[in-house]
Amino acid sequence: MQISKVEIHETILKLLTNSIVHAKRDYELAKESRDSDTKSSAGDKFETGREMMQREMDKISASIDQSKNQLNFLSKINLNRPYSIVDLGCLIITDQDIYYISIGLGKVEINAELIYAISLDSPIGHIFKGKRVGDILEFRGKTLKINHLL
């Protein structure tokens, strides 16, 4: 593995920050669209269009809030903590894959390496929790051996 836990953590922070920036832009575009919609003689059509844009804005706003909460959660992870068992902030290197116990972001590619950012609350996070180096576990028909915890 050529990537450090700090680099993985910072990449995830950047992805979330970029997601927030794009969502805020989308929110503003939806707001402009809603506000520029002029009332026509077909009043119901006007109200339906405005309502659809408002729903889209609400959905985007919820997405922004979720990303902000995830950023806040990530800021609480101590990147220098040593791990003897799998817990929040742990980087797990198995014989097949690399997992970062943080937020449920899924597959992240960094310098051609695939890392799975997973939550402890996810199904695989539950299986990993409390495991140690050398432990073997099975998830969805796949057998994983924990080689290192960082």
C-alpha positions, 0 to 999 in steps of 0.5 A: 500500500502506497497511501497513508491514512492521512491521505485517505482521510484528506481525500474523503474530506475534499470529496465531501467539501466538493460535494457541498460546493456543487450542491450549493450551486445546484440549490441556487440554480433551483432557487433562481428557476423557482423564482424566475417562473412567471405566473401564467394563465394556467395557474395550477401549472405554475404552482406545480412547477414552483412546488417541484422546484421547492421539493428539489431545493429541500432535497438538496438542502438535506444533502448539504446538511448530511455532508456537513454532518459527515465533515463534522464527524470526520473532524473528530477522528484521531489520525494518530491513534494506534489500533489493536482492534477495529474501531472508528478511524481504523485503517484495515488492510486485509489480504484482498481490500483496504477499508477505512472505518469512517463514514459510509462513502463507499469505494474511493480511488486514490492513486489507482488504489481502491479504498472502501470508506465504511461506517461501523454501522454498515453491515461489513462495519459490524462484522469488522468491529472488535476484530484483530490482526490475523482474524478471518471473517466472511462477508457476502461469500468473500473471506477476508483476513486482517493483515494490518490495523493502522 
